[in-house]
Amino acid sequence: MCEAEPRFFIEVRGVSPSDFSANAETPEKRDEAVALANDVHDLLREGYGKTEVTGVVPVVNPEVHERLVDR
């Protein structure tokens, strides 16, 4: 990981991918995991004044998370 692009991970325990509905029947409705990531993004930027935060990505696959952490 490059120092110019620091990353911060928040791990939510007790929730599995099956707890988030894909909402396939209503494609216009945001996926719940994406909605949660957007809420965290807004909290960091607006609640804590961290305007340098450019995005929050939900990762509901632990194997993918491990690869991201190792980068």
N, C-alpha and C positions, 0 to 999 in steps of 0.2 A: 504494500500500500504506500502510495506517495504521500509525503507530508503535506503537499499542496492540496490534497483531496482527502482530508480526514473523514472517517466513517464512525458512526455511533449506532450501536445495535441495542434495541429494546427487545427482550425476550419475554413473551407472555406464556406462562405455564398454565396447565389445566385446560387448555383449549386445543382441539385438534382440527385438522383440515375439514373433517366432516361436520364441524360446528358452524361452518360458514357455507351458506347456501349459494349456489352458482346463479340462481335467479334466471335460469335458461328460458323460462316461460315468458319473462318480461325483460327483454334485453335492454330496455331503456333504464331499468332500475340498477343502481350501482351495486356491485358485489359488496358484501358486508366487510370483507377483509380490506378492500380498497377504501371503503368509507372510513374504517378505523384508521388506516394509514393517513388519510386526508385530515382526520381530526387531530392526529398526533402532529402532523405538519403545521396545521393552524395553531395548535397550542404552543409549539416551539417558536414559531414566528411572531404570533400576536401576544401570547401569554408571557413568554420569556424574552421577547425582543430579539430573538436570534434570526434576524432577517437574512443572514448568509445561508440558511438552510434552503437548499434548492429542491429537495424532494424527499419523500419517504416512500419506500417500496415495501409492500407486504410480501413476506416469504412464508408460505404455509408448508413448505417442504423442508424438513430438517436437514436433508442431505445437501440441498442447494445452499442452505444457510451455512453449513460447514465449509463449503467451497468458497463462499463469499468471505467468510472470516479468514480463511487461509490465503486470500489474495493479497 
